Amino acid sequence: MNDIVRGCGVALVTPFTDGEINYKTLEKLVDLHVEYSGSIIVAGTTSEAATMTDEEYKEVVKFVIDRVNKRIPVIAGSGSNCTKTAIQKSRFCEEAGADGLLIVTPYYNKTTQRGLVNHFKMIAESISLPIIVYNVPGRTGMNIEPKTVFELSKINNIIGIKEASGNISQVAEIIRICPKDFLVYSGNDDMVVPLMSLGGHGVISVAANIIPSEMKKMVDDYADGNVKEAREAQLAMNGLINALFIETNPIPVKEAMSILNMCSSEVRAPLYSMSHENREKLIKEMDLFGLEI
């Protein structure tokens, strides 16, 4: 089984200072997750890749891959609403040394399910890296139906899916009809244990930016048969997780990281700084969870 996520991967933020990428802070974050996370996902939604220039995108991907230096897997986001662009990005990531790719459903175009299969097939045939398909209809306006996931699972180097539809019935159907070795990861931090109870394999996590060891332990506990401990951990962290999504990701998690002196809370427009009211709610949940503020 090609589990390049290693149970719990962190969807890494990109730290900014005065509008520019802060590579000194990024280096520290990478080193933290090499120690505490199973893998690093760079240039995804949480990384704010959508607001990076082409040059910045390539620099960040290469920087993280080089800094990790094969200590843990690095999975690079290389999706686009343009198939040709996604192929170009995927080839760049492969040449840069990524261990795998996370490819989001094409957004805005609203293709058909047949179009989705063709899109991912064309990308998969252009590279040799393992691919995790990313389904997040709340962001893209496009859902990958279970029968479409099944068709994608027949493609050799499409090894799994990050499922962030929030629809546990859909997740169950994907696991039911897809091959046993097709990996299903939660894209929702509050649904990790429920997904794993159906046969899922772990999580690509936003919360792991601030609680990496706790998220990894929860996943590892469930995988090792410590179901009671994993269930209790999921319930204990869900208040914090809810607060991390009280506004559009990654606004709250960057605010939390700023409170913890990990990086600036700065996000790029059109994202905007967190409201005072929601910041107070976030601080309350961080305190209740036991984080040292």
C-alpha positions in Angstrom: 0.0 0.0 0.0 1.5 3.3 -1.1 0.5 5.4 1.9 2.6 8.5 1.2 0.5 10.5 3.7 1.6 8.1 6.5 -1.7 8.4 8.3 -1.6 12.1 9.1 -0.3 14.8 6.7 -0.3 18.5 7.5 -1.8 20.9 5.0 1.0 23.4 5.5 0.3 27.2 5.7 2.5 29.7 3.9 3.8 32.4 6.2 3.7 35.9 4.9 5.4 39.1 6.1 4.3 42.4 4.5 3.0 40.6 1.5 6.1 38.5 0.9 6.7 34.8 1.7 8.7 34.5 4.9 11.1 31.7 4.1 12.9 31.8 7.5 9.6 31.1 9.2 8.6 28.5 6.6 11.9 26.7 7.3 11.0 26.5 11.0 7.5 25.2 10.2 8.9 22.5 7.9 11.3 21.3 10.5 8.5 21.1 13.1 6.4 18.9 10.9 9.3 16.7 9.9 9.4 15.8 13.6 5.7 15.6 14.3 3.7 14.9 11.1 3.6 11.9 8.8 3.9 14.0 5.7 3.8 17.6 4.4 1.3 18.9 1.8 2.6 22.0 0.2 0.9 24.5 -2.2 -2.7 23.4 -1.4 -5.7 25.3 -0.2 -4.3 26.0 3.2 -1.0 27.2 1.6 -3.0 29.9 -0.3 -1.5 28.6 -3.5 -4.3 30.3 -5.4 -2.8 33.7 -4.6 0.8 32.8 -5.5 2.4 33.9 -8.7 3.8 31.1 -10.9 7.3 32.0 -9.7 6.3 31.9 -6.0 4.5 28.6 -6.5 7.6 27.0 -7.9 9.9 28.6 -5.3 7.7 27.4 -2.3 7.3 23.9 -3.7 11.1 23.5 -4.3 12.0 25.1 -1.0 9.9 22.7 1.0 11.0 19.7 -0.9 14.7 20.6 -0.5 14.3 21.5 3.2 12.6 18.2 4.0 15.3 16.4 2.1 13.4 13.0 2.0 13.0 12.9 5.8 9.2 12.5 5.3 7.1 12.5 2.1 6.2 15.8 0.5 3.0 16.0 -1.5 2.6 19.0 -3.8 -0.7 20.5 -4.8 -0.7 20.8 -8.6 -4.3 21.2 -9.5 -5.9 23.8 -11.8 -9.1 24.4 -13.6 -7.1 24.1 -16.8 -5.9 20.5 -17.6 -2.9 21.7 -19.6 -1.8 23.9 -16.7 -2.3 21.1 -14.2 -0.1 18.9 -16.3 2.6 21.5 -16.5 2.5 22.0 -12.7 2.5 18.3 -12.0 5.6 17.8 -14.3 7.4 20.6 -12.4 6.6 19.0 -9.0 7.9 15.6 -10.2 11.1 17.2 -11.5 11.5 19.1 -8.2 11.5 15.9 -6.3 7.9 15.7 -4.8 6.9 12.2 -3.5 3.3 12.6 -4.7 0.7 15.1 -5.9 -2.6 16.4 -4.5 -4.8 17.4 -7.4 -8.0 19.3 -6.7 -11.1 19.0 -8.8 -11.1 21.6 -11.6 -13.1 24.6 -10.4 -15.3 27.2 -12.1 -15.6 25.3 -15.4 -18.1 22.8 -13.9 -17.2 19.9 -16.2 -19.2 16.7 -16.4 -18.3 13.5 -14.5 -16.9 12.1 -17.7 -14.9 15.3 -18.1 -13.5 14.8 -14.6 -12.3 11.3 -15.5 -10.6 12.6 -18.6 -9.0 15.5 -16.8 -7.4 13.3 -14.1 -6.5 10.6 -16.7 -4.6 13.1 -18.8 -2.7 14.3 -15.8 -1.9 10.8 -14.6 -0.6 9.8 -17.9 1.8 12.7 -18.1 3.7 11.9 -14.9 4.8 8.8 -12.9 4.1 10.2 -9.4 1.3 8.8 -7.2 -1.8 11.1 -7.3 -4.3 11.8 -4.5 -7.5 13.3 -6.0 -8.9 16.2 -3.9 -12.7 16.5 -3.7 -13.8 19.7 -2.0 -17.1 20.8 -3.6 -17.5 23.7 -1.1 -14.5 25.3 -2.7 -14.8 24.2 -6.3 -18.5 23.9 -7.0 -17.9 20.4 -8.3 -18.4 17.1 -6.6 -16.7 13.9 -7.6 -19.4 11.2 -7.4 -18.5 7.8 -6.0 -18.9 6.0 -9.3 -16.4 8.5 -10.8 -14.0 7.9 -8.0 -14.3 4.2 -8.8 -13.4 4.9 -12.5 -10.4 7.0 -11.3 -9.2 4.2 -9.0 -8.6 2.0 -12.1 -5.8 4.4 -13.2 -2.5 3.0 -11.9 -1.0 6.0 -10.3 -4.2 7.5 -8.9 -3.8 5.9 -5.5 -6.4 7.7 -3.3 -8.7 10.6 -2.6 -8.8 13.4 0.0 -12.5 13.6 0.7 -13.7 16.9 1.9 -17.4 16.9 0.9 -18.4 16.5 4.5 -20.8 13.8 3.3 -20.1 10.6 5.3 -22.6 8.6 3.2 -20.6 9.5 0.1 -17.4 8.5 1.8 -18.9 5.1 2.8 -20.0 4.5 -0.8 -16.5 5.3 -2.1 -14.9 2.9 0.3 -17.6 0.2 -0.5 -17.1 0.2 -4.3 -13.4 1.1 -4.7 -10.5 -1.5 -4.4 -9.2 -2.2 -0.9 -5.9 -0.7 -1.7 -7.4 2.7 -2.8 -6.6 5.2 0.0 -9.3 7.4 1.4 -8.2 10.4 3.5 -10.4 12.8 5.5 -10.3 16.4 4.3 -12.3 17.3 7.4 -10.5 17.3 10.7 -13.8 16.8 12.6 -14.6 13.5 10.7 -11.3 11.6 10.9 -12.3 8.8 13.3 -15.7 8.4 11.7 -14.0 8.0 8.3 -11.4 5.6 9.6 -14.2 3.5 11.2 -15.5 2.9 7.7 -12.1 1.9 6.4 -10.5 5.2 5.7 -6.7 5.7 6.1 -6.1 9.0 7.8 -6.3 12.7 7.3 -4.8 15.6 5.4 -5.1 18.1 8.3 -5.4 21.9 8.8 -5.5 21.5 12.6 -2.1 19.7 12.4 -0.5 23.1 11.8 -1.0 23.8 15.6 -1.5 20.3 17.1 0.6 18.0 14.9 1.5 15.4 17.5 -2.1 15.2 18.8 -3.6 14.7 15.3 -0.9 12.1 14.4 -1.5 10.2 17.7 -5.2 10.1 17.1 -4.8 8.6 13.7 -2.1 6.2 14.8 -4.2 5.1 17.8 -7.1 4.2 15.6 -4.9 2.3 13.2 -3.3 0.4 16.1 -6.7 -0.6 17.5 -6.9 1.9 20.3 -10.3 2.9 19.2 -11.5 4.3 22.6 -8.4 6.6 22.8 -8.9 7.8 19.2 -12.6 8.5 19.7 -12.0 10.5 22.9 -9.3 12.5 21.2 -11.6 13.3 18.3 -14.3 14.5 20.6 -11.8 16.5 22.7 -10.4 18.4 19.8 -13.7 19.1 17.9 -14.4 22.3 19.7 -11.0 23.6 18.6 -11.5 22.3 15.1 -14.8 24.0 14.8 -13.2 27.3 15.8 -10.5 26.8 13.1 -13.2 26.9 10.5 -15.3 29.7 11.9 -14.1 31.8 9.0 -12.6 30.7 5.7 -9.5 28.5 6.0 -6.7 29.4 6.5 -7.7 32.7 8.2 -8.4 31.1 11.7 -5.5 28.6 11.7 -3.1 31.4 10.8 -4.6 33.5 13.6 -4.1 30.6 16.0 -0.5 30.3 14.8 0.1 34.0 15.4 -1.4 33.7 19.0 1.1 30.8 19.5 4.0 32.8 18.1 4.5 30.4 15.2 4.0 32.8 12.3 2.2 35.9 11.3 -1.6 35.8 10.9 -1.2 37.6 7.6 -3.3 36.3 4.7 -3.5 37.5 1.1 -6.4 39.3 -0.4 -9.2 38.5 -1.1 -8.9 36.7 2.3 -9.1 39.2 5.1 -8.0 39.3 8.8 -10.2 37.6 11.4 -13.0 39.5 13.1 -12.5 40.4 16.8 -15.5 38.4 17.8 -14.4 35.2 16.1 -10.8 35.7 17.4 -12.2 35.7 20.9 -14.1 32.5 20.2 -10.9 30.9 18.8 -8.9 31.9 21.8 -11.5 30.4 24.1 -11.4 27.1 22.3 -7.6 27.1 22.3 -7.6 27.7 26.0 -10.1 24.9 26.6 -8.0 22.5 24.6 -5.0 23.3 26.8 -2.8 25.2 24.3 -0.4 27.5 26.0 -1.4 31.0 24.8 
